[in-house]
């Protein structure tokens, strides 16, 4: 408290009683009081205008003590000039430490108004009925609250970390069991095939031996091998498990975390396939032009597929957006990202080698060719909402099912070859709709 009181006294000594601000060019009157030169001169000019000429010519009353002081006796106070400058520049003695209305130290804190006040404010009608604490107690209280909040944050993250570790262990154990079951089933299939192969080899040897005998002897001895052949039943082994494991990678809180990078992705109507309709729900209008319009042959427009790209181009950072889908037909859909300079006139495979990092989705049961290194990832049971997360610096594009938070696929490479754009591709007419932000897309039937 002594240091606070000393600071208050120092502020008072460096403050002009007329302008209530720190001294500027301070001067001392004959009676020993100090004022800013401009303040005292203005005060005397006002006094002269109100009372006219005084009995003591050239003398004016001091604003502090009213003692007459000759104007010519004003003396500059260089020491006070230095003190005022030091107080003005000291960070702990700024004017905001004083009440703007009463110019008293802000020693109290009003809990209702959540603002610091002075002792004069405390007795005013505005704050008289409010709960007031000493400023030091209020500061300490907030420090305690911040400390508690910090401890709670650390505790909650530790709990989440423990839960994630347990969930990770559970998923790994489930995947290990699935791997063991699959390996065991495959081993059984191999053993079954070995047994059948061995039986067929023995039968083949017997038939070859009989074939070297004379015709009559061979006809007599063929009855037993032929009966064995009719009794041999070749059993096809169980079909191998699907390429995608049953154990789904689902990290709790994944979607909530990704939504911190959420972008307002909107399809670019100038890039859309001529018969691709885009309806903006907020503007309540169609964004795409008709095929008969002047933009039909635009160089930016996709003409080989019912595709469109987003208006935004990404060349750095992390970005996340979601796409809603209502697939009703058998046609193949695709979504993800593409290079900003991909071919829009030719039919090319949608693969990373051609500048496409996409997943393809199909609700139908039509035959899909065997996946190769050049084909995109295909999901036969597409989710209703897909989240796409682009980490440009990491060279990754990941896909998630928004409904259950499961991870669908991730493309990963050392670096992207250039800027990327969100990519959307629909199927044939009447194959459903795709919703991106507030824009709904479908193919004109």
Rosetta blueprint (number, residue, H / E / L):
1 X L
2 X H
3 X H
4 X H
5 X H
6 X H
7 X H
8 X H
9 X H
10 X H
11 X H
12 X H
13 X H
14 X L
15 X E
16 X L
17 X L
18 X L
19 X L
20 X L
21 X L
22 X E
23 X L
24 X L
25 X L
26 X E
27 X E
28 X E
29 X L
30 X L
31 X L
32 X L
33 X L
34 X E
35 X E
36 X E
37 X H
38 X H
39 X H
40 X H
41 X H
42 X H
43 X H
44 X H
45 X H
46 X H
47 X H
48 X H
49 X H
50 X H
51 X H
52 X L
53 X L
54 X L
55 X L
56 X L
57 X L
58 X L
59 X E
60 X E
61 X E
62 X L
63 X L
64 X L
65 X L
66 X L
67 X L
68 X E
69 X E
70 X E
71 X H
72 X H
73 X H
74 X L
75 X E
76 X E
77 X L
78 X H
79 X H
80 X H
81 X H
82 X H
83 X H
84 X H
85 X H
86 X H
87 X H
88 X H
89 X H
90 X L
91 X H
92 X H
93 X H
94 X L
95 X H
96 X H
97 X H
98 X E
99 X L
100 X L
101 X L
102 X L
103 X L
104 X L
105 X E
106 X L
107 X L
108 X E
109 X E
110 X E
111 X L
112 X L
113 X L
114 X L
115 X E
116 X E
117 X E
118 X L
119 X H
120 X H
121 X H
122 X H
123 X L
124 X L
125 X L
126 X L
127 X L
128 X L
129 X L
130 X L
131 X L
132 X E
133 X E
134 X E
135 X H
136 X H
137 X H
138 X H
139 X H
140 X H
141 X H
142 X H
143 X H
144 X H
145 X H
146 X H
147 X H
148 X H
149 X H
150 X H
151 X H
152 X H
153 X H
154 X H
155 X H
156 X H
157 X H
158 X H
159 X H
160 X H
161 X H
162 X H
163 X H
164 X H
165 X H
166 X H
167 X H
168 X H
169 X H
170 X H
171 X H
172 X H
173 X H
174 X H
175 X H
176 X H
177 X H
178 X H
179 X H
180 X H
181 X H
182 X H
183 X H
184 X H
185 X H
186 X H
187 X H
188 X H
189 X H
190 X H
191 X H
192 X H
193 X H
194 X H
195 X H
196 X H
197 X H
198 X H
199 X H
200 X H
201 X H
202 X H
203 X H
204 X H
205 X H
206 X H
207 X H
208 X H
209 X H
210 X H
211 X H
212 X L
213 X L
214 X L
215 X H
216 X H
217 X H
218 X H
219 X H
220 X H
221 X H
222 X H
223 X H
224 X H
225 X H
226 X H
227 X H
228 X H
229 X H
230 X H
231 X H
232 X L
233 X L
234 X L
235 X L
236 X L
237 X L
238 X L
239 X L
240 X L
241 X L
242 X L
243 X L
244 X L
245 X L
246 X L
247 X L
248 X L
249 X L
250 X E
251 X L
252 X L
253 X L
254 X H
255 X H
256 X H
257 X H
258 X H
259 X H
260 X H
261 X H
262 X E
263 X L
264 X L
265 X L
266 X L
267 X E
268 X L
269 X H
270 X H
271 X H
272 X L
273 X L
274 X L
275 X L
276 X E
277 X E
278 X E
279 X E
280 X E
281 X L
282 X L
283 X L
284 X L
285 X E
286 X E
287 X L
288 X L
289 X L
290 X L
291 X L
292 X L
293 X L
294 X L
295 X L
296 X L
297 X L
298 X L
299 X L
300 X L
301 X L
302 X L
303 X L
304 X L
305 X L
306 X L
307 X E
308 X E
309 X E
310 X E
311 X E
312 X E
313 X E
314 X E
315 X L
316 X L
317 X L
318 X E
319 X E
320 X E
321 X E
322 X E
323 X E
324 X E
325 X E
326 X E
327 X E
328 X L
329 X L
330 X L
331 X L
332 X L
333 X E
334 X E
335 X E
336 X E
337 X E
338 X E
339 X E
340 X L
341 X L
342 X L
343 X L
344 X L
345 X L
346 X L
347 X L
348 X L
349 X L
350 X L
351 X L
352 X H
353 X H
354 X H
355 X L
356 X E
357 X E
358 X E
359 X E
360 X E
361 X E
362 X L
363 X L
364 X L
365 X L
366 X L
367 X L
368 X L
369 X L
370 X L
371 X L
372 X L
373 X L
374 X L
375 X L
376 X L
377 X E
378 X E
379 X E
380 X L
381 X L
382 X L
383 X L
384 X L
385 X E
386 X E
387 X E
388 X E
389 X E
390 X E
391 X E
392 X L
393 X L
394 X L
395 X L
396 X E
397 X E
398 X E
399 X E
400 X E
401 X E
402 X L
403 X L
404 X L
405 X L
406 X E
407 X E
408 X E
409 X E
410 X E
411 X E
412 X E
413 X L
414 X L
415 X L
416 X L
417 X L
418 X L
419 X L
420 X E
421 X E
422 X E
423 X E
424 X E
425 X E
426 X L
427 X L
428 X L
429 X L
430 X L
431 X L
432 X E
433 X E
434 X E
435 X E
436 X E
437 X L
438 X L
439 X E
440 X E
441 X E
442 X E
443 X E
444 X L
445 X L
